[in-house]
Amino acid sequence: MSSSTRPASASLPLLLSLTLPMLRGAAAAFQCQQPATTTTVARHLHHHQQQQRRRSAPVMRTGSVFERLGREFSTELMKTLSHEERPKIDWSFLDAVFLITCPKPDGSNPRLETALKSLNELGLGELCEVREFATDDQDRVRGCYNSHIAVLAEAQARFADRPTSEPLNVLVLEDNLSVSPRIAQPTLDAIREFLGGGHRVLCPGGRSPDMVHLAYIMYVPGLSVESLGKDGEGESWRNSILRLRCNADSVLGTTAYVISRSGLDSVMAEHRRTGYVDAIPNVMARLFPTSRYAAFPMPLHRAATVKSLVNGQLDTLRSALFQPQVYTWWERLLVKTGLSTNILFPALCATLVVGAFAGGSEALSALQAAARGEDVALVLPVLSAAISFSCLAVIGYGLMLAPSPQPAMPAAPEPRPELETSGRS
């Protein structure tokens, strides 16, 4: 075997950790037909990953963070969380819960039915106030913006008489949500403690954070997270709450977020100043670069299989990136390293490029050796190269569809009549 064997083999654990989630998701689609085969394949890949890790331990030192996360991911590959085991908490710290949805033209709404089923399992279904909006077929982004503004305006009017000294927590949900398999009772308890008063030890003057995301998109530029827990010291909720540091391009989505009075007033003031000029997640990214928090691990997430009403061209990419095993790996990477996505994405791409070319070189050498009549193994180098090139293709596809960088603050548009038609993502 050529000298390229070790680099390619060393990269295989990371590559498997990236693609096993996709393989598992595909296997789940026909698990009923071939349960024994899919289980055997997953176990074989897991066993081979363990063997390759032991053989290549000295080589993996430079990528210890990636390797360690791949190992942690592999140990949870077979874990699932049944609906009966999903935790519940007392959601009384929330003042209102709105669920935004868009029925189909015939009046049916399977997205809403699925979302409510999941929320009922968490004890949230009875609290939800469903708000239906027609899709804005002329501008779906505008429709999504208007639906959120309508809900936020309703919340602001409802609690206008509440003293500003009293906390206000409004949960806004979209019907494209799903429950994360990593949802845990301590995470939900931490959210309740944080929003119930724990934030006062973090924000100057006891001011509430502007937003707390129960779900957010992590594959965006300029995003880094800061863990509030310090070696187990302080309140227990600190280990399950993250501070999000963003820039104008960190469009985290609006699948599930709790907005406080200060956040609510800021968004509505910006709406009155400019009206609709941009997507609602972009507005929030500009307004709240350092005053947003998130639960860790995320209790909710944008569903991978629900089609978007705004940018359907990204549905194929979402079906891969929003698989629970994929976003779990990326979430852990963000938390453990504390690095910005502007650093992690290039590092990941560089790792994949090395794996692709090392695997390709090894495969070529193996083919040449086989042509000379030597007994060689072709599976591992070909698999390593194929996985690397596949991951690079997914990343490249995402970059092609990525939006242009956002301005720091767009200018207010010319006055125009307010549109009543709404929709959402």
C-alpha positions, 0 to 999 in steps of 0.5 A: 500500500502507498504512503497515503494510506495513513492520512486517508485512514486517519480522516475516515472516522471524521468522514464517517461521523459526518455521513453516518447520520445521512446513511441512518436517515436513509436507512430509516426510510426502509427499515420496515422492509430490511431491518436486519440489513440496515442494522448490520450495516450501521454496526459494521461501520461503527465497528470499523470506525473504532478500529480505524481510530485505534490504528490512526490515533497518533495521526489524529492528534492535529484534529483531536476536537473533530475526532473526539466529537466523532467518537461521542457521536458514534456512541449515540448512533443507536440511541432514540427517544420514544414519545413516551419518554419526552419530558414536560415542564410547567410552562407557566413562565410563558405569558403567551404562545403563538403558533403560526401556520398557513393552511393549504388552499383546500383548507387542510393543514397537515403541517399544523396537525404534526406540529400540535402533536409534537407540542402536546407531547411536551405539554405545550399544545393546550397553551398554543394560540394558532394564528392562520395566514394565507400565503403571499404568492407574490413575495413569500419572504414578505408573507413570512415577515408579515405573519411574525409582525402580526403576531408580535403586534398582537402580543405588544397590544395585549400586554401594553398595560403591564408594568415594564418592571414585570417580565414578559415572555412570549413564545412564537412557533412555526408549524415546521418544527420538530422535537429534537431526540436530545430533548432532556428534562434538565434543558427544559428546567434550565429554560424555565429557571433562566426566563423565570429570573436567572437572566438577571445575573447576566444582563445589566440592571436585571434586563431580560435578554431580547430573545431566547431560541428554542431552535435556531439554524447553526449553519450560518456565517458569523455565529459563535456560542458562549457557554455560561457554565464554568466548570460546573460552578454556579446555578445548574441552568448555566450549563444548558443556556448559551449566549449567541454572538452573531453578525448581520449574516447570522440568520438564525431562523424563526422556528421557535423563539421566546421574545422579551418585552425589550426584544418585542419593542425593538422589533416593532419599533424597527417595523414602524421605522422601515416597514418590510424591507427584509426577511424577519430573521435578518431584521433580528440578526441586525437588531440583536447581535449579542442579546440572544440566547439559546437552549443547549441541547436544542429542545426543538428544531426545524423539521428536515422533511417539511417543505419550505413555503419561502425558499423551496430551492433549499429543501434538498439541502435542509433534508441533509443538514437538519437530520438530528444526527447532523445538527447534533454533531455541529451543535457540539462542535460549536459549543466545545470549540467556542469558535465562529462558523467563519473558522469552523467551515473553512477548517471542515472543508480543508479536512474534507479536501485532505481526506478526498485527495488522500483517499483518492491517491490511496485508491489509485495506488491500490488499483495499480497494485491490483493490476500487478496481481497484488492482494489489496483492499480497495473498499476503505480508500474508495469509501473515504474518497467518496464520502469526502467528495460527497460532503464537499459537494453538499457544502458547495451546493449550500454555498451556491444557494447562500444569500448575499451578505447583509447590509448593517442597516438597510435604508427605509423604503418609500412609504406604501400601503400596508399589505394584509396578505401574510405567509411564513417559511 
